[in-house]
Amino acid sequence: MPTENFCALTNSQTDDFDWIRGRNGTNSTATGPSIDHTMGTDFGYFAYINAAGRYGTTHASLDLFSK
């Protein structure tokens, strides 16, 4: 069961690192959207990866969630 709501997607168990569900920017300075682009408010979410320190062929994948 996914720990964060990515709609019908879940972090892959076979990748190197995970996608993060964000809101109101990210932990990195001046990155990520500050508002939801659909509603124009700060109530929306977005998915992102923190690629700092990632080199070579590492990857983060989302899979379709199935019960």
TIVO-2410 file (N, C-alpha, C; in nm, 3 decimals):
# residues 67
REC num residu      c1      c2      c3 atome chaine
REC   1      M   0.085  -0.119   0.000     N      A
REC   1      M   0.000   0.000   0.000    CA      A
REC   1      M   0.089   0.124   0.000     C      A
REC   2      P   0.065   0.221  -0.087     N      A
REC   2      P   0.149   0.340  -0.090    CA      A
REC   2      P   0.134   0.422   0.038     C      A
REC   3      T   0.243   0.484   0.079     N      A
REC   3      T   0.239   0.566   0.200    CA      A
REC   3      T   0.196   0.708   0.170     C      A
REC   4      E   0.210   0.751   0.047     N      A
REC   4      E   0.168   0.885   0.009    CA      A
REC   4      E   0.075   0.875  -0.111     C      A
REC   5      N  -0.019   0.967  -0.121     N      A
REC   5      N  -0.119   0.963  -0.226    CA      A
REC   5      N  -0.063   1.020  -0.356     C      A
REC   6      F  -0.038   0.933  -0.453     N      A
REC   6      F   0.001   0.973  -0.587    CA      A
REC   6      F  -0.108   0.931  -0.685     C      A
REC   7      C  -0.233   0.936  -0.642     N      A
REC   7      C  -0.347   0.891  -0.723    CA      A
REC   7      C  -0.331   0.742  -0.752     C      A
REC   8      A  -0.318   0.702  -0.877     N      A
REC   8      A  -0.307   0.560  -0.912    CA      A
REC   8      A  -0.161   0.516  -0.924     C      A
REC   9      L  -0.068   0.595  -0.872     N      A
REC   9      L   0.074   0.563  -0.882    CA      A
REC   9      L   0.134   0.537  -0.745     C      A
REC  10      T   0.242   0.459  -0.743     N      A
REC  10      T   0.315   0.431  -0.620    CA      A
REC  10      T   0.464   0.426  -0.652     C      A
REC  11      N   0.549   0.457  -0.555     N      A
REC  11      N   0.693   0.448  -0.577    CA      A
REC  11      N   0.731   0.304  -0.608     C      A
REC  12      S   0.816   0.288  -0.707     N      A
REC  12      S   0.862   0.156  -0.747    CA      A
REC  12      S   0.950   0.094  -0.639     C      A
REC  13      Q   0.943  -0.036  -0.625     N      A
REC  13      Q   1.029  -0.108  -0.531    CA      A
REC  13      Q   1.161  -0.148  -0.597     C      A
REC  14      T   1.177  -0.124  -0.727     N      A
REC  14      T   1.296  -0.168  -0.799    CA      A
REC  14      T   1.383  -0.053  -0.848     C      A
REC  15      D   1.358   0.068  -0.800     N      A
REC  15      D   1.440   0.182  -0.842    CA      A
REC  15      D   1.542   0.217  -0.732     C      A
REC  16      D   1.612   0.329  -0.750     N      A
REC  16      D   1.719   0.367  -0.659    CA      A
REC  16      D   1.679   0.466  -0.551     C      A
REC  17      F   1.578   0.547  -0.577     N      A
REC  17      F   1.526   0.642  -0.479    CA      A
REC  17      F   1.383   0.678  -0.516     C      A
REC  18      D   1.314   0.749  -0.428     N      A
REC  18      D   1.169   0.769  -0.443    CA      A
REC  18      D   1.129   0.910  -0.483     C      A
REC  19      W   1.012   0.915  -0.545     N      A
REC  19      W   0.944   1.042  -0.568    CA      A
REC  19      W   0.887   1.090  -0.435     C      A
REC  20      I   0.871   1.220  -0.421     N      A
REC  20      I   0.821   1.282  -0.299    CA      A
REC  20      I   0.696   1.362  -0.335     C      A
REC  21      R   0.596   1.356  -0.251     N      A
REC  21      R   0.475   1.437  -0.270    CA      A
REC  21      R   0.499   1.571  -0.202     C      A
REC  22      G   0.498   1.678  -0.280     N      A
REC  22      G   0.530   1.810  -0.227    CA      A
REC  22      G   0.412   1.906  -0.229     C      A
REC  23      R   0.431   2.013  -0.155     N      A
REC  23      R   0.332   2.120  -0.148    CA      A
REC  23      R   0.402   2.247  -0.105     C      A
REC  24      N   0.371   2.359  -0.170     N      A
REC  24      N   0.429   2.489  -0.135    CA      A
REC  24      N   0.581   2.492  -0.146     C      A
REC  25      G   0.635   2.440  -0.255     N      A
REC  25      G   0.780   2.439  -0.275    CA      A
REC  25      G   0.843   2.314  -0.218     C      A
REC  26      T   0.977   2.312  -0.218     N      A
REC  26      T   1.052   2.196  -0.169    CA      A
REC  26      T   1.146   2.240  -0.057     C      A
REC  27      N   1.224   2.146  -0.006     N      A
REC  27      N   1.323   2.180   0.097    CA      A
REC  27      N   1.442   2.256   0.041     C      A
REC  28      S   1.462   2.251  -0.090     N      A
REC  28      S   1.569   2.326  -0.155    CA      A
REC  28      S   1.520   2.468  -0.184     C      A
REC  29      T   1.607   2.564  -0.167     N      A
REC  29      T   1.571   2.704  -0.186    CA      A
REC  29      T   1.523   2.732  -0.328     C      A
REC  30      A   1.410   2.799  -0.339     N      A
REC  30      A   1.355   2.849  -0.465    CA      A
REC  30      A   1.332   2.740  -0.569     C      A
REC  31      T   1.285   2.621  -0.525     N      A
REC  31      T   1.252   2.515  -0.620    CA      A
REC  31      T   1.110   2.468  -0.596     C      A
REC  32      G   1.050   2.410  -0.697     N      A
REC  32      G   0.913   2.362  -0.686    CA      A
REC  32      G   0.813   2.474  -0.698     C      A
REC  33      P   0.691   2.441  -0.739     N      A
REC  33      P   0.587   2.543  -0.750    CA      A
REC  33      P   0.539   2.588  -0.613     C      A
REC  34      S   0.500   2.712  -0.601     N      A
REC  34      S   0.450   2.763  -0.473    CA      A
REC  34      S   0.297   2.752  -0.464     C      A
REC  35      I   0.231   2.734  -0.579     N      A
REC  35      I   0.085   2.718  -0.581    CA      A
REC  35      I   0.048   2.605  -0.677     C      A
REC  36      D  -0.071   2.553  -0.660     N      A
REC  36      D  -0.125   2.452  -0.749    CA      A
REC  36      D  -0.161   2.520  -0.882     C      A
REC  37      H  -0.109   2.469  -0.993     N      A
REC  37      H  -0.134   2.536  -1.121    CA      A
REC  37      H  -0.278   2.521  -1.168     C      A
REC  38      T  -0.349   2.419  -1.121     N      A
REC  38      T  -0.487   2.399  -1.164    CA      A
REC  38      T  -0.582   2.497  -1.099     C      A
REC  39      M  -0.574   2.508  -0.967     N      A
REC  39      M  -0.665   2.594  -0.892    CA      A
REC  39      M  -0.608   2.732  -0.861     C      A
REC  40      G  -0.476   2.748  -0.873     N      A
REC  40      G  -0.414   2.876  -0.842    CA      A
REC  40      G  -0.409   2.904  -0.692     C      A
REC  41      T  -0.414   2.797  -0.610     N      A
REC  41      T  -0.409   2.811  -0.464    CA      A
REC  41      T  -0.294   2.727  -0.409     C      A
REC  42      D  -0.272   2.736  -0.277     N      A
REC  42      D  -0.166   2.655  -0.216    CA      A
REC  42      D  -0.221   2.524  -0.159     C      A
REC  43      F  -0.338   2.480  -0.204     N      A
REC  43      F  -0.398   2.356  -0.155    CA      A
REC  43      F  -0.358   2.232  -0.236     C      A
REC  44      G  -0.294   2.250  -0.351     N      A
REC  44      G  -0.257   2.138  -0.436    CA      A
REC  44      G  -0.123   2.077  -0.402     C      A
REC  45      Y  -0.093   1.966  -0.467     N      A
REC  45      Y   0.031   1.892  -0.446    CA      A
REC  45      Y   0.102   1.870  -0.579     C      A
REC  46      F   0.229   1.832  -0.573     N      A
REC  46      F   0.305   1.795  -0.691    CA      A
REC  46      F   0.403   1.686  -0.653     C      A
REC  47      A   0.449   1.610  -0.751     N      A
REC  47      A   0.549   1.506  -0.728    CA      A
REC  47      A   0.683   1.555  -0.778     C      A
REC  48      Y   0.789   1.526  -0.701     N      A
REC  48      Y   0.923   1.566  -0.742    CA      A
REC  48      Y   1.026   1.468  -0.688     C      A
REC  49      I   1.146   1.475  -0.742     N      A
REC  49      I   1.258   1.398  -0.689    CA      A
REC  49      I   1.367   1.494  -0.646     C      A
REC  50      N   1.439   1.458  -0.543     N      A
REC  50      N   1.555   1.533  -0.501    CA      A
REC  50      N   1.676   1.465  -0.564     C      A
REC  51      A   1.729   1.525  -0.668     N      A
REC  51      A   1.839   1.465  -0.743    CA      A
REC  51      A   1.976   1.506  -0.691     C      A
REC  52      A   1.982   1.582  -0.583     N      A
REC  52      A   2.110   1.623  -0.527    CA      A
REC  52      A   2.191   1.500  -0.487     C      A
REC  53      G   2.315   1.495  -0.531     N      A
REC  53      G   2.402   1.383  -0.499    CA      A
REC  53      G   2.377   1.258  -0.581     C      A
REC  54      R   2.288   1.264  -0.679     N      A
REC  54      R   2.259   1.149  -0.765    CA      A
REC  54      R   2.342   1.161  -0.892     C      A
REC  55      Y   2.417   1.056  -0.924     N      A
REC  55      Y   2.503   1.058  -1.042    CA      A
REC  55      Y   2.485   0.929  -1.120     C      A
REC  56      G   2.525   0.931  -1.245     N      A
REC  56      G   2.524   0.810  -1.325    CA      A
REC  56      G   2.386   0.766  -1.365     C      A
REC  57      T   2.360   0.639  -1.343     N      A
REC  57      T   2.238   0.579  -1.394    CA      A
REC  57      T   2.132   0.552  -1.287     C      A
REC  58      T   2.136   0.622  -1.174     N      A
REC  58      T   2.031   0.603  -1.073    CA      A
REC  58      T   1.900   0.659  -1.127     C      A
REC  59      H   1.788   0.601  -1.082     N      A
REC  59      H   1.659   0.649  -1.132    CA      A
REC  59      H   1.551   0.631  -1.026     C      A
REC  60      A   1.446   0.710  -1.040     N      A
REC  60      A   1.328   0.702  -0.955    CA      A
REC  60      A   1.208   0.677  -1.045     C      A
REC  61      S   1.128   0.575  -1.010     N      A
REC  61      S   1.015   0.538  -1.095    CA      A
REC  61      S   0.886   0.535  -1.015     C      A
REC  62      L   0.777   0.565  -1.084     N      A
REC  62      L   0.643   0.547  -1.027    CA      A
REC  62      L   0.575   0.436  -1.106     C      A
REC  63      D   0.510   0.346  -1.034     N      A
REC  63      D   0.437   0.236  -1.096    CA      A
REC  63      D   0.288   0.255  -1.077     C      A
REC  64      L   0.207   0.197  -1.167     N      A
REC  64      L   0.064   0.196  -1.146    CA      A
REC  64      L   0.032   0.111  -1.023     C      A
REC  65      F  -0.045   0.166  -0.933     N      A
REC  65      F  -0.082   0.095  -0.810    CA      A
REC  65      F  -0.195  -0.002  -0.840     C      A
REC  66      S  -0.177  -0.126  -0.798     N      A
REC  66      S  -0.283  -0.225  -0.812    CA      A
REC  66      S  -0.301  -0.297  -0.680     C      A
REC  67      K  -0.425  -0.330  -0.649     N      A
REC  67      K  -0.456  -0.396  -0.522    CA      A
REC  67      K  -0.425  -0.543  -0.527     C      A
***
